[in-house]
Amino acid sequence: MRILLSLILLVLWGGAGNAQTPPPRYTPVEGDYVGGPLEIRSGGTLPELRMHYRTLGTPTRNAEGRVTNAVMILHGTGGTGATFLSPQFAGELFGPDQPLDITRYYIIMPDSLGHGQSTKPSDGLRAAFPAYQYADMVEAQRRMLVEGLHVDHLRLILGTSMGCMHAFVWGETHPDFADALMPLACEPTALVGRNRLWRTMLKDAIRNDPAWMGGNYVEQPKLGLREAVDLLVLAGGATMPLQHDLATPEAVDAYARTQQTRRLPTLDANDLWYQVNASSDYDPSADLEKITAPVMWINSADDFINPPELGLSEQFIPRIRNGQYRLIPNSVGGKGHGTHTWAVFWKDDLIALLARSGG
């Protein structure tokens, strides 16, 4: 099976790069912000908040001591900040004279609340963990920046998938915090229709597994998680590359088995359920006029999760006063929803955004 397909369906994580010409490897500085408590808007309290982060580069401070070159990059559902160390992302952006050259910018890549090494249900609370939403995740990011890293302003927020939705929330709730926003692979509206349907099916698959045991399972509920993996694979797929590269029944079957084998060992049922559920009340559509920072918003035509035929982007972009929108065309080389971490598709748009938001 071609290597290309193993890269296309990465909804949650980045994949391998070009084996012939590997880009430089980037070794981040890792740390944790620990604070608390965090009041969850839907009810409940986290007595302690831990936010893990990775950074590249060095903060530059002005005469008042404020950091002036910080960029925060936000990952998608189920991912971590390590996603952005993949060759197709870091290799296009972080090197000398590249758009986010780490000799000029201070790059901050957090594991969002409920993900990676940040506070999450599998740490011990399991299904008693408060049902956090995107607003809570953004507040946790803000505390990490201001209280942990002493960063009270960002040059740029770039977000992918879930991080794309977080970027819209940031733009509305903290309009002066960032000089520019680059949301990749999302829509600034409530998740309904097919987008909500596949998420609901995934959550139901996990909690309907007899091994679930109210979230206090002895072993991972694998039947539910297998269904969840299948849904993640479909949601991340790009139609034209799938048709081209899975050209025989045997190739399809082998790929499906490979995805289960690769993904299942990495999943915790509680963590995944909460990660997907966090989008339940997301809907920034009413307050788009509050966004004042320049925005470069990008979707791709082969995205199952954000299909362009719904016309949502055309409906919302006129309400973002400094917003620009681009749709990446469909192609056999497309990456589906995962286009958000293949910087070659949108690197020039990032350069243009930086230029029009302050150079």
Number of C-alpha atoms within 10 A of each C-alpha: 12 9 12 17 19 14 18 23 25 22 26 22 20 25 21 13 18 10 8 6 7 12 16 12 12 16 10 16 11 13 15 18 19 17 17 14 11 16 15 17 14 12 9 14 17 17 10 12 21 21 27 24 26 20 21 22 19 15 20 14 13 9 6 6 10 14 20 17 21 27 24 22 22 29 28 28 22 21 21 25 24 17 22 24 21 20 24 21 20 22 21 18 21 23 17 11 11 15 18 22 18 21 14 18 20 23 24 24 24 28 28 31 25 26 25 19 19 21 21 24 25 17 12 11 14 19 17 13 20 19 19 24 21 24 19 18 18 20 17 20 25 18 21 23 22 12 14 16 17 13 21 17 18 22 20 26 26 22 26 26 27 25 27 28 26 29 29 29 24 22 27 20 16 15 16 16 18 23 22 29 30 26 28 27 28 28 25 23 18 15 19 11 8 13 15 17 12 18 22 15 13 24 23 15 20 25 19 14 16 13 18 21 13 14 19 15 14 9 11 20 22 20 15 21 25 19 18 25 19 14 16 19 19 15 22 22 26 28 18 16 21 19 12 12 16 17 12 10 9 10 14 16 11 12 16 14 11 12 18 17 12 10 12 16 10 7 15 17 26 27 21 23 23 24 26 18 19 20 21 17 14 17 17 18 16 11 16 20 15 15 23 20 21 23 30 22 26 24 26 26 20 27 24 18 22 24 20 17 8 9 10 14 22 11 9 17 17 14 16 17 15 17 20 16 17 13 14 16 11 17 14 14 13 25 31 30 30 29 30 27 30 23 18 14 16 18 17 11 18 21 15 13 23 21 10 13 17 10 8
